[in-house]
């Protein structure tokens, strides 16, 4: 059995998926297997995938879901099906650098030495933002998005996710937590749900290096829109922003219900207060945000948050 399982979720990805698979196969660390879960593609994605599976038997495994599950459930369900020591997540349209697995695994094992292998861990990295033709837009996703990747405490992650799913590795201990629980109905994204588990029950590690080319194109489910575009979107769509905020409360409520027995009293209280935020009045909500640190990155984002909440 390989040490690392790389999980790729695909959907109508025929244009770029071959290039992504080739980049993974060129990794300096080779003790891995690639598991591809297609979510009901209508194009030629499956034809491409099955060709790779036939060319690399035992290295690449392809499965197509009976019905479309959506990216969040597709990834989380795939994680629960693995039995390896480490699991990495992978999008269909990026390009991995050769040392991506090696660098991330090195960081993971370093944290395990400080803790233990039975401690649930997640490690994430930076990414190089590129256009559809792989021309560099920004050497750092976090610099481009004006996000601080070091703020991964539970209170911050309830309000703003930092883990880019396509850079994430989790260990078997975190995988077992997912295997022992229900797949969430209110998770914003799979990487956000994983971040909450690691932050509240285990630990998160960060590698300050871009380990992949994060391709931006018209078909991205989630991507890097740039900071100015982010601000414009927030200003012109207040109704949708309030709706998104309420979805974070629902995510916290479900997370608390699912994992409350595993949390420290401090983390349980952080989740309880956040989940009940909309029940409080105008002044109480803002006091709680400042008291518990339910904040985003940067002064402008937080001013907007205090206005919106």
C-alpha positions as a Markdown table, in Angstrom:
| # | Residue | x | y | z |
|---|---|---|---|---|
| 1 | Unk | 0.0 | 0.0 | 0.0 |
| 2 | Unk | 1.2 | 3.5 | -0.9 |
| 3 | Unk | 1.9 | 6.1 | 1.8 |
| 4 | Unk | 0.0 | 8.9 | 0.2 |
| 5 | Unk | -3.4 | 8.9 | -1.5 |
| 6 | Unk | -3.9 | 11.8 | -3.9 |
| 7 | Unk | -7.7 | 12.4 | -4.4 |
| 8 | Unk | -8.8 | 14.3 | -7.5 |
| 9 | Unk | -12.4 | 15.4 | -8.0 |
| 10 | Unk | -13.4 | 15.9 | -11.7 |
| 11 | Unk | -16.4 | 17.3 | -13.5 |
| 12 | Unk | -16.3 | 18.3 | -17.2 |
| 13 | Unk | -12.6 | 18.7 | -17.0 |
| 14 | Unk | -11.4 | 17.3 | -20.3 |
| 15 | Unk | -9.5 | 20.4 | -21.3 |
| 16 | Unk | -6.9 | 20.4 | -18.5 |
| 17 | Unk | -7.1 | 17.2 | -16.6 |
| 18 | Unk | -4.5 | 15.4 | -18.6 |
| 19 | Unk | -1.9 | 18.1 | -17.9 |
| 20 | Unk | -2.7 | 17.9 | -14.2 |
| 21 | Unk | -2.3 | 14.1 | -14.1 |
| 22 | Unk | 1.0 | 14.3 | -15.9 |
| 23 | Unk | 2.3 | 16.8 | -13.4 |
| 24 | Unk | 1.4 | 14.6 | -10.5 |
| 25 | Unk | 3.0 | 11.6 | -12.1 |
| 26 | Unk | 6.2 | 13.6 | -12.5 |
| 27 | Unk | 6.4 | 14.1 | -8.7 |
| 28 | Unk | 9.8 | 13.6 | -7.0 |
| 29 | Unk | 8.0 | 11.5 | -4.3 |
| 30 | Unk | 6.6 | 8.4 | -5.9 |
| 31 | Unk | 5.1 | 6.4 | -3.1 |
| 32 | Unk | 1.5 | 7.5 | -3.9 |
| 33 | Unk | -1.6 | 6.4 | -5.8 |
| 34 | Unk | -4.0 | 8.7 | -7.5 |
| 35 | Unk | -7.7 | 8.2 | -6.9 |
| 36 | Unk | -10.0 | 10.1 | -9.3 |
| 37 | Unk | -13.7 | 10.6 | -8.5 |
| 38 | Unk | -15.7 | 11.9 | -11.4 |
| 39 | Unk | -18.9 | 13.6 | -10.5 |
| 40 | Unk | -20.9 | 12.7 | -13.6 |
| 41 | Unk | -19.0 | 14.5 | -16.4 |
| 42 | Unk | -20.9 | 15.1 | -19.6 |
| 43 | Unk | -17.9 | 15.7 | -21.8 |
| 44 | Unk | -14.9 | 13.4 | -22.6 |
| 45 | Unk | -13.4 | 13.6 | -19.1 |
| 46 | Unk | -14.0 | 9.9 | -18.4 |
| 47 | Unk | -12.4 | 8.9 | -21.7 |
| 48 | Unk | -9.3 | 10.7 | -20.8 |
| 49 | Unk | -9.3 | 9.3 | -17.2 |
| 50 | Unk | -9.8 | 5.7 | -18.3 |
| 51 | Unk | -6.9 | 6.0 | -20.7 |
| 52 | Unk | -4.6 | 7.0 | -17.9 |
| 53 | Unk | -6.0 | 4.3 | -15.7 |
| 54 | Unk | -5.2 | 1.7 | -18.3 |
| 55 | Unk | -1.7 | 3.1 | -18.9 |
| 56 | Unk | -0.9 | 3.2 | -15.2 |
| 57 | Unk | -2.6 | 0.2 | -13.6 |
| 58 | Unk | -2.2 | 0.1 | -9.8 |
| 59 | Unk | -1.1 | 3.8 | -9.8 |
| 60 | Unk | -4.3 | 5.5 | -11.0 |
| 61 | Unk | -7.8 | 4.5 | -10.0 |
| 62 | Unk | -10.9 | 6.0 | -11.6 |
| 63 | Unk | -14.5 | 5.9 | -10.2 |
| 64 | Unk | -17.5 | 7.7 | -11.5 |
| 65 | Unk | -20.3 | 8.6 | -9.1 |
| 66 | Unk | -23.8 | 7.3 | -9.8 |
| 67 | Unk | -25.2 | 10.8 | -9.4 |
| 68 | Unk | -23.8 | 14.3 | -9.2 |
| 69 | Unk | -22.8 | 15.0 | -5.5 |
| 70 | Unk | -21.2 | 18.4 | -5.8 |
| 71 | Unk | -17.6 | 19.2 | -5.2 |
| 72 | Unk | -17.8 | 19.4 | -1.4 |
| 73 | Unk | -19.5 | 16.0 | -0.8 |
| 74 | Unk | -17.5 | 14.4 | -3.6 |
| 75 | Unk | -14.2 | 15.3 | -1.9 |
| 76 | Unk | -15.3 | 14.5 | 1.7 |
| 77 | Unk | -16.8 | 11.1 | 0.6 |
| 78 | Unk | -13.6 | 10.2 | -1.2 |
| 79 | Unk | -11.5 | 11.0 | 1.8 |
| 80 | Unk | -13.6 | 8.6 | 3.9 |
| 81 | Unk | -12.9 | 5.8 | 1.5 |
| 82 | Unk | -9.1 | 6.0 | 2.0 |
| 83 | Unk | -6.9 | 3.9 | 4.3 |
| 84 | Unk | -3.5 | 5.3 | 3.7 |
| 85 | Unk | -1.4 | 7.3 | 6.2 |
| 86 | Unk | -1.8 | 10.6 | 4.3 |
| 87 | Unk | -4.4 | 12.1 | 1.9 |
| 88 | Unk | -3.8 | 15.0 | -0.5 |
| 89 | Unk | -6.6 | 16.8 | -2.3 |
| 90 | Unk | -6.3 | 17.8 | -6.0 |
| 91 | Unk | -8.3 | 19.9 | -8.4 |
| 92 | Unk | -8.6 | 18.9 | -12.1 |
| 93 | Unk | -7.2 | 22.0 | -13.7 |
| 94 | Unk | -4.0 | 22.9 | -11.9 |
| 95 | Unk | -0.4 | 21.9 | -12.4 |
| 96 | Unk | 1.6 | 20.5 | -9.5 |
| 97 | Unk | 5.2 | 21.3 | -9.0 |
| 98 | Unk | 7.4 | 18.2 | -8.8 |
| 99 | Unk | 8.3 | 18.7 | -5.1 |
| 100 | Unk | 4.7 | 19.3 | -3.9 |
| 101 | Unk | 4.1 | 16.0 | -2.3 |
| 102 | Unk | 7.6 | 15.9 | -0.9 |
| 103 | Unk | 7.5 | 19.3 | 0.7 |
| 104 | Unk | 4.0 | 18.9 | 2.2 |
| 105 | Unk | 4.8 | 15.5 | 3.6 |
| 106 | Unk | 8.0 | 16.8 | 5.2 |
| 107 | Unk | 6.0 | 19.4 | 7.0 |
| 108 | Unk | 3.4 | 16.9 | 8.1 |
| 109 | Unk | 5.9 | 14.5 | 9.5 |
| 110 | Unk | 7.7 | 17.3 | 11.3 |
| 111 | Unk | 4.4 | 18.2 | 13.1 |
| 112 | Unk | 3.8 | 14.6 | 13.9 |
| 113 | Unk | 7.1 | 14.3 | 15.6 |
| 114 | Unk | 6.1 | 17.3 | 17.8 |
| 115 | Unk | 2.7 | 15.7 | 18.5 |
| 116 | Unk | 2.0 | 12.2 | 17.5 |
| 117 | Unk | 0.6 | 10.3 | 14.5 |
| 118 | Unk | -2.8 | 9.8 | 16.2 |
| 119 | Unk | -3.3 | 13.6 | 16.3 |
| 120 | Unk | -5.5 | 15.0 | 13.6 |
| 121 | Unk | -3.5 | 17.2 | 11.3 |
| 122 | Unk | -3.9 | 19.3 | 8.1 |
| 123 | Unk | -1.1 | 20.9 | 6.2 |
| 124 | Unk | -1.6 | 23.5 | 3.5 |
| 125 | Unk | 0.6 | 25.6 | 1.3 |
| 126 | Unk | 0.7 | 28.7 | -0.8 |
| 127 | Unk | 0.0 | 28.6 | -4.6 |
| 128 | Unk | 1.2 | 30.4 | -7.7 |
| 129 | Unk | -1.7 | 32.1 | -9.4 |
| 130 | Unk | -1.6 | 31.6 | -13.2 |
| 131 | Unk | -4.0 | 32.2 | -16.1 |
| 132 | Unk | -5.5 | 29.6 | -18.4 |
| 133 | Unk | -2.2 | 29.4 | -20.3 |
| 134 | Unk | -0.1 | 29.0 | -17.1 |
| 135 | Unk | 1.3 | 32.6 | -17.3 |
| 136 | Unk | 2.0 | 33.8 | -13.8 |
| 137 | Unk | -0.4 | 36.4 | -12.5 |
| 138 | Unk | 0.9 | 36.4 | -8.9 |
| 139 | Unk | 3.6 | 34.3 | -7.3 |
| 140 | Unk | 1.5 | 34.1 | -4.1 |
| 141 | Unk | -2.2 | 33.4 | -3.8 |
| 142 | Unk | -2.2 | 34.8 | -0.2 |
| 143 | Unk | -0.4 | 38.0 | -1.2 |
| 144 | Unk | -2.7 | 38.4 | -4.2 |
| 145 | Unk | -5.8 | 37.9 | -2.1 |
| 146 | Unk | -4.5 | 40.0 | 0.9 |
| 147 | Unk | -5.0 | 37.0 | 3.2 |
| 148 | Unk | -2.9 | 36.0 | 6.2 |
| 149 | Unk | -2.4 | 32.2 | 6.1 |
| 150 | Unk | -1.1 | 32.2 | 9.7 |
| 151 | Unk | -4.5 | 33.1 | 11.2 |
| 152 | Unk | -5.9 | 29.6 | 11.5 |
| 153 | Unk | -7.3 | 29.6 | 15.0 |
| 154 | Unk | -10.9 | 28.4 | 15.3 |
| 155 | Unk | -12.4 | 31.9 | 15.7 |
| 156 | Unk | -10.8 | 33.2 | 12.5 |
| 157 | Unk | -11.6 | 30.1 | 10.5 |
| 158 | Unk | -15.3 | 30.3 | 11.4 |
| 159 | Unk | -15.4 | 33.6 | 9.6 |
| 160 | Unk | -12.8 | 33.1 | 6.9 |
| 161 | Unk | -11.2 | 30.0 | 5.5 |
| 162 | Unk | -7.5 | 30.0 | 4.8 |
| 163 | Unk | -6.9 | 26.5 | 3.5 |
| 164 | Unk | -6.8 | 26.2 | -0.3 |
| 165 | Unk | -8.2 | 22.8 | -0.9 |
| 166 | Unk | -5.9 | 21.9 | -3.8 |
| 167 | Unk | -2.9 | 22.4 | -1.5 |
| 168 | Unk | -4.2 | 20.4 | 1.5 |
| 169 | Unk | -2.8 | 17.2 | 3.0 |
| 170 | Unk | -4.5 | 15.5 | 6.0 |
| 171 | Unk | -3.3 | 12.5 | 8.0 |
| 172 | Unk | -5.1 | 9.3 | 8.8 |
| 173 | Unk | -6.2 | 10.6 | 12.3 |
| 174 | Unk | -8.2 | 13.4 | 10.7 |
| 175 | Unk | -9.5 | 11.0 | 8.1 |
| 176 | Unk | -10.8 | 8.7 | 10.9 |
| 177 | Unk | -12.8 | 11.7 | 12.3 |
| 178 | Unk | -14.5 | 12.2 | 9.0 |
| 179 | Unk | -15.1 | 8.4 | 8.6 |
| 180 | Unk | -16.8 | 8.4 | 12.0 |
| 181 | Unk | -19.2 | 11.2 | 11.3 |
| 182 | Unk | -22.0 | 12.2 | 8.9 |
| 183 | Unk | -21.2 | 14.0 | 5.7 |
| 184 | Unk | -22.2 | 17.6 | 6.3 |
| 185 | Unk | -25.3 | 19.3 | 4.8 |
| 186 | Unk | -24.2 | 22.8 | 5.5 |
| 187 | Unk | -20.4 | 22.8 | 4.9 |
| 188 | Unk | -19.4 | 25.8 | 2.8 |
| 189 | Unk | -16.6 | 23.9 | 1.1 |
| 190 | Unk | -14.8 | 20.6 | 1.8 |
| 191 | Unk | -11.5 | 22.4 | 2.7 |
| 192 | Unk | -13.3 | 24.7 | 5.1 |
| 193 | Unk | -14.9 | 21.8 | 6.9 |
| 194 | Unk | -11.5 | 20.1 | 7.1 |
| 195 | Unk | -10.0 | 23.3 | 8.4 |
| 196 | Unk | -12.5 | 23.5 | 11.2 |
| 197 | Unk | -11.8 | 19.9 | 12.3 |
| 198 | Unk | -8.0 | 20.4 | 12.3 |
| 199 | Unk | -8.2 | 23.8 | 14.1 |
| 200 | Unk | -10.7 | 22.7 | 16.8 |
| 201 | Unk | -9.6 | 19.1 | 17.4 |
| 202 | Unk | -6.0 | 18.9 | 16.1 |
| 203 | Unk | -3.5 | 21.2 | 14.5 |
| 204 | Unk | -2.9 | 23.0 | 11.2 |
| 205 | Unk | 0.5 | 23.5 | 9.6 |
| 206 | Unk | 1.5 | 25.9 | 6.7 |
| 207 | Unk | 4.2 | 25.7 | 4.1 |
| 208 | Unk | 5.1 | 29.2 | 2.9 |
| 209 | Unk | 5.8 | 28.2 | -0.7 |
| 210 | Unk | 3.7 | 27.9 | -3.8 |
| 211 | Unk | 3.6 | 24.2 | -4.5 |
| 212 | Unk | 1.3 | 24.3 | -7.6 |
| 213 | Unk | 0.2 | 26.5 | -10.5 |
| 214 | Unk | -3.3 | 27.5 | -9.5 |
| 215 | Unk | -5.0 | 28.0 | -12.8 |
| 216 | Unk | -7.7 | 30.7 | -13.2 |
| 217 | Unk | -10.2 | 30.3 | -16.0 |
| 218 | Unk | -13.9 | 30.8 | -16.6 |
| 219 | Unk | -14.8 | 27.3 | -15.2 |
| 220 | Unk | -13.4 | 27.6 | -11.7 |
| 221 | Unk | -15.7 | 26.6 | -8.9 |
| 222 | Unk | -13.6 | 28.6 | -6.5 |
| 223 | Unk | -10.6 | 30.7 | -7.4 |
| 224 | Unk | -8.6 | 33.8 | -6.9 |
| 225 | Unk | -10.5 | 36.9 | -8.2 |
| 226 | Unk | -7.9 | 39.4 | -6.9 |
| 227 | Unk | -8.4 | 41.8 | -4.0 |
| 228 | Unk | -10.0 | 44.7 | -5.9 |
| 229 | Unk | -12.5 | 42.4 | -7.5 |
| 230 | Unk | -13.2 | 40.9 | -4.1 |
| 231 | Unk | -14.0 | 44.4 | -2.7 |
| 232 | Unk | -16.2 | 45.3 | -5.6 |
| 233 | Unk | -18.2 | 42.2 | -5.3 |
| 234 | Unk | -18.7 | 42.8 | -1.6 |
| 235 | Unk | -19.9 | 46.3 | -2.1 |
| 236 | Unk | -22.3 | 45.5 | -4.9 |
| 237 | Unk | -23.9 | 42.4 | -3.5 |
| 238 | Unk | -24.8 | 43.1 | 0.2 |
| 239 | Unk | -27.8 | 40.8 | 0.1 |
| 240 | Unk | -25.7 | 37.8 | -1.1 |
| 241 | Unk | -23.0 | 38.6 | 1.5 |
| 242 | Unk | -25.6 | 38.5 | 4.3 |
| 243 | Unk | -26.8 | 35.2 | 3.0 |
| 244 | Unk | -23.2 | 33.9 | 3.0 |
| 245 | Unk | -22.8 | 35.1 | 6.5 |
| 246 | Unk | -25.9 | 33.2 | 7.6 |
| 247 | Unk | -24.6 | 30.1 | 5.9 |
| 248 | Unk | -21.5 | 30.3 | 8.1 |
| 249 | Unk | -23.7 | 30.3 | 11.2 |
| 250 | Unk | -25.4 | 27.1 | 9.9 |
| 251 | Unk | -22.1 | 25.5 | 9.2 |
| 252 | Unk | -20.9 | 26.2 | 12.7 |
| 253 | Unk | -24.2 | 24.9 | 14.2 |
| 254 | Unk | -23.9 | 21.6 | 12.3 |
| 255 | Unk | -20.2 | 21.3 | 13.1 |
| 256 | Unk | -21.0 | 21.8 | 16.8 |
| 257 | Unk | -23.7 | 19.2 | 16.7 |
| 258 | Unk | -21.5 | 16.7 | 14.9 |
| 259 | Unk | -18.2 | 17.1 | 16.9 |
| 260 | Unk | -19.2 | 18.9 | 20.1 |
| 261 | Unk | -18.3 | 15.9 | 22.3 |
| 262 | Unk | -14.7 | 16.0 | 20.9 |
| 263 | Unk | -14.1 | 19.7 | 21.6 |
| 264 | Unk | -12.5 | 21.4 | 24.6 |
| 265 | Unk | -14.9 | 23.6 | 26.6 |
| 266 | Unk | -13.2 | 26.7 | 25.2 |
| 267 | Unk | -13.7 | 25.7 | 21.6 |
| 268 | Unk | -17.2 | 24.5 | 22.3 |
| 269 | Unk | -18.0 | 28.0 | 23.6 |
| 270 | Unk | -16.4 | 29.7 | 20.6 |
| 271 | Unk | -18.6 | 27.6 | 18.3 |
| 272 | Unk | -21.8 | 28.1 | 20.4 |
| 273 | Unk | -21.5 | 31.9 | 20.4 |
| 274 | Unk | -20.8 | 32.0 | 16.7 |
| 275 | Unk | -23.7 | 29.7 | 15.8 |
| 276 | Unk | -26.1 | 31.8 | 17.8 |
| 277 | Unk | -24.9 | 35.1 | 16.4 |
| 278 | Unk | -28.0 | 36.0 | 14.4 |
| 279 | Unk | -30.1 | 35.6 | 17.6 |
| 280 | Unk | -28.5 | 38.5 | 19.2 |
| 281 | Unk | -29.2 | 42.2 | 18.8 |
| 282 | Unk | -27.1 | 44.7 | 16.8 |
| 283 | Unk | -24.8 | 45.7 | 19.6 |
| 284 | Unk | -24.3 | 42.2 | 21.0 |
| 285 | Unk | -23.2 | 40.8 | 17.6 |
| 286 | Unk | -20.5 | 43.3 | 17.3 |
| 287 | Unk | -19.3 | 42.9 | 20.8 |
| 288 | Unk | -19.0 | 39.1 | 20.3 |
| 289 | Unk | -17.1 | 39.5 | 17.1 |
| 290 | Unk | -14.5 | 41.6 | 18.9 |
| 291 | Unk | -14.5 | 39.6 | 22.1 |
| 292 | Unk | -14.0 | 36.2 | 20.5 |
| 293 | Unk | -12.0 | 37.3 | 17.4 |
| 294 | Unk | -14.5 | 36.3 | 14.7 |
| 295 | Unk | -12.5 | 38.4 | 12.3 |
| 296 | Unk | -11.2 | 38.4 | 8.7 |
| 297 | Unk | -7.8 | 39.5 | 7.4 |
| 298 | Unk | -7.2 | 43.2 | 7.2 |
| 299 | Unk | -8.8 | 46.4 | 8.4 |
| 300 | Unk | -11.0 | 46.9 | 5.3 |
| 301 | Unk | -12.5 | 43.4 | 5.4 |
| 302 | Unk | -13.2 | 43.8 | 9.1 |
| 303 | Unk | -14.9 | 47.2 | 8.7 |
| 304 | Unk | -17.1 | 45.7 | 6.1 |
| 305 | Unk | -17.8 | 42.7 | 8.4 |
| 306 | Unk | -18.9 | 45.0 | 11.3 |
| 307 | Unk | -21.1 | 46.9 | 8.9 |
| 308 | Unk | -22.6 | 43.7 | 7.4 |
| 309 | Unk | -23.2 | 41.7 | 10.6 |
